[in-house]
Amino acid sequence: MNPRRTFLGACANMASAGAVAATPAVSAAAAVVPRGGPDLTGLMGRGYARGPFGLVHFHDSVGLVRPAPGELPLLLLHQSPSSARQFEAAFAPLVQRGVRFIAVDTPGFGFSDPTKEKPQLEQWAAAFVAVMDHLGLARADVLGHHTGSMNAGEIALQFPQRVRRLILNGPFMASEQERERFRANSHKSHESGKPKLDGNHLLTSFQRRVRMYGKDVPDPAVITRIVVEKYQGLGPYTWGHDTAFAYDQEAAMRRIRHQTLILTNTGDDIYEMAQRARVLRPDFAYQELQGGSHDIVDQQPQAWADAVVAYLRRPDAAVRG
């Protein structure tokens, strides 16, 4: 049986007449039974919030956990071109550790509506905050992976009062010259990824993601999910990398004032950039996992969840450094 279906069980779409989303508003501390709404205990929620560009799709584990007093929900922001399903392998480990997570599809990816034109990355932040508003969350901890780490930082910069702690998983600390090279290479990749009548673009994308998976032998179902995520978005998948490679994360990181963890793994294809971030911000906490690749959440979900939760639960005095 599909492990995702086993975990989600009676996966609930709690949308009701006059409401767009799956889960009614809940308190910032994430009660298991939202006031004025149905008992969500034992249910994995999915739903939509109204954002600045249309509907924003999210997954919410509100019915599966009972967070400790004072603990905040964790916003999960994915890489490009992907969706919130990037974190599926970690859904169960996070629930087992008592963490309420809200995994959000970036505008134009997964089931979230796209911007009308190719966006600047800074524009996306308001869409994630719209999900928080919809769920009645005053504050949250925020984690982003690769492009998601840029989005996480932007939420902290634009809406500082809405964020407690940040986790930047695989920050992209590239110079302008390096970003230009990434843009050039991505354009070549986008050409080979254009839909073709014989379906060769799907095979090309599949083979590329197998290579990116690293030394481990991937589950073909995981690679299939990744390729499907790439093409299923409601906007052009190319906008993800185009937007990320135009963004100066180093400049943004200099301005962050929140408690922050730089999280990486030694097999990540941009591992060296995490080391630059560590040098730039020695006041940030740092954690690295061994091995893995671009797909560390799929490869080491338990170790990844351990690192995330350990940071979120560290006392304030021990967070930095």
N, C-alpha and C positions, 0 to 999 in steps of 0.2 A: 504493500500500500504506500502511496505517496506520503513521505514523512510530514510534508507541509499540511496535507489534509488531516493526518492523524493529530497533529498538534492543534490545528485550528478547530477541529471538531465541528460543532454546529456554528460555523462562522456566521456572524450576524450582520446583516445590513439593517440597522435600526431606524432607517429613514421613515418618517411618518408624514402625513399630509401637512403641507405647509412648512416642512423642515427639509433642508438639503442634506444634512449630515447624518452619519450613523449613530453618533453618540451625543446625548444631551450635554449641556454645559455642566462642568464639574468644578470643584474647588481647586485652588492652586496646589493643594497637597494631595489631590487625586483620590477622592473617596471611591470605594468599590461600587457603592450604590448611589448614583447621582440623584440629587434632590429633584423631585418632580418628574422623575423618569423611571423606566422599568429597571428591574434588577438585572444587572449585566454580569453577575457572578458566573464564571465559567465560560464566558463568551469572548471571543476575539472580535473587536469592532473594526469596521472599515467605513469610511464615509467621505463626505465632501464639505468643505467650507467655501464660502464665497470670498474670493480674493480679488485683487486689482485687475486680473486678466481673465477672470472667469472662475470656474470651479477648481479647487485644489484638493486632490485626493490624498487620503492618509490611512494608515493602519494604527490602531490604538489598542493596547493590551489592558485597558482599564478594568475589564471584568475578570482578569486572570491573576491579578496581584493585589496584595494588601501592603502598600509601602509603609515603612516605619514612619513614625511621627516626624514631621519636618523635612522628609525627603521629597524632592521635586521630580516631576516627570523628566524623561530624557528625550529630547528631539533628535531624530536620526536623519541625516541629510546625505544623500548618495552621490556617487561619482558620475561621470559622463562617459558614454551615453547609456544610462541605466535607469533604474527606478528604485523605489523603496524596497523592492524585493531583493536588492543586493544584500540586505541584512537578514533575510529569512533564516539562514542557518543559525543566527544568533538570537532569534526570537525566543525559542524555548530556553536557552541558557540564561537570558536576561530575566525571563519570568521566574525561572527557578531561583534566581538570586533576589527576587522581590522587587525588580525594577519595572516601573510602568514606562513603556516607551511609546513614542508617537513617531512613526516613520512616514516621511512625507515625500510625495512625488514632486520634483521640481517642475515648474511650469513648462509645458511642452513635452514632458516625459511621463512614462507610466500612463495614468489616467487623468493627469492634470491638464487643464486648458493651456495653450501656448500664448505667448505674447503675439501681437499682430505683426511685429517685425523682429528681426534679430536683436536680442536685448543686450544691454550692458549688464554684467553680473550684479552690479549694485541694485538693479531693479527687482531682482528676485526676492530680496529680504522681506519685503512687505507681504509677499504671498505666504511665507512661513509663519509670520506673525499673525496673519489672518486665521490660520488654523488654531493658534493659541487663543486668539480672541473668541473664536467659535466655541472652543472647549472650556472657556472660562478660566484659562490659566494665566495668572498674573506674571509668573516667572517659570523658567525651566532651565535645566542644564542642556547644553547643545553640543552635539558631536557631528562632525562632518568628515567624510573620507574623500581625499583628492579634491575634485571640484566642490564637493560638499564642505570641505574645510574652509574654502573661500566663502561659501555662503554662511557658514557658522560665524566666521569673523565679521562678516558684514552685518549680521543680526546684532552682534555685540556692539558694533560701531554705531549703527543707526538707531538701535533700540536698547541702549545699555541697561535700562531699568528692568528689562524683560529677561535678562540672562544672569544666572548665578555663576556657573563654571562652564568653561569651554574645553572641548577635546578636539584638537586639530590632528586628524589621522592622515598622515601623508601630505603635509603642506607642500605647495609647489613654489619653491623659492627660486624662480628663474629670472635671469636678467632679461632685458629687452632683446638682446641679441639671441639669447637662447629661446625666448618665446617666439621669435621670428622663425627660427629653425623648426620649432615644434609646429608652427602654423603651416610652414611649407610641407612638412612631412604629413601632416593631417590632411592637407588638400589632396595629396597623392592617395592616401588611404580612402578618402571620401570618393574619389573617382572610381576606385575598384569596388566600393560599396554601393554604387548606384544600382538600383533594381534593373535586372536583365531578364529577358523573357525565358531564358533557359535556367534561371534560378542560380546561376553561378555566383552571384553576389552573396548568397547565403552560405555556399560552401567556402568561399574565400573568407568570409567573416568568421565562420566556424573554425577554420584552420588557423587563422590568426589568433583567435582567443585560446586555442589549445596551446600554441607556442607561448603565449603570454602567461599561461598558468604556471610555468616554471618546470621544475624537475619532477614534481608530483604527477602521477597519472590522474587526470581529472575524470570525474563522473560525467559521462556524455550528457546526462540529463541536466547537469549544472551548466555546461557549455551551451546547451540548447536554450536554457532559460536566459542566459546572458545575451545570446544573439537575438532572441525574440524581444527582449527588453529594448534592444537597440532600435528595432524597426517598428515596435508597436506604439511608440509615442505619438501624441497628437500634433506635434510640431516636427520640423526637420531635425533628425538626430545630429546633424552636423553642427547645429547651433550650440551644442554642449561644449565641445572642444573649442570652437571658434570663440565663444564667450570666455571660457577659462583662459585661453592663451592670450587674450587681450587684457587680462587682469593682472595688476601688479600686486601680488600677495605680500611681497616683502615690504612695500610701502604701507600696506594695510596693517601688517603685523606690528610694525613699529608703534602704531597708535592704540593697540589693544591694551586695556587697563584691567581686564578681568583675570581672575584666577584661571590659569590655562595649563593644559597638559599637551605636550607634543608627543603623539603616539605614532610609532612606525614599526616596520619589521625589516630585518636585514636583507630579505630577498625582494623587497619592493623595488620597482624599476626607478623610483625617484627617492630611494633611501638617502642618497647623498644630499639631497635638498633638505631633508629633515635635519641633517647635521648642520647645515647652514642656519636653519631656524634656531637650532639649539645654541649656536654661537651668537646669533643676533639677540636672542632673548634668554640669557642665562637665568633670569628670574622665573621662567616657566619651568614647571615640572617636566620630566622626560621619562619615557618608557619605550623600550623596544622589545619586540618579540623576535625569536630566532627563525630564520628561514621564511617560508611562505613566498608570496609574490604579490602581484596586483590584486589578487583575489583572497587576501588573508582572512576575510570573514568566513568565506566558504571553507577554507583550508584548516583554520584553527579557531572555530567558534567558541570553544570553551576557554582557551587561553586568552582570546580577545576579550570575551566577556569578563573574565577575571581582572584583566588590566583596567578595563573601563570602570567596573564597579569599585575596585580598590581605590581608584582616584576619586570617584564621586563621594566615597565614604571616608576619605581622609579628613582629619580635623583641620580646620582652617590654618592653624599654625604650622601644619606639616605639608601644606599644599605646594608651596613654592620651593623650587630648588630640587 
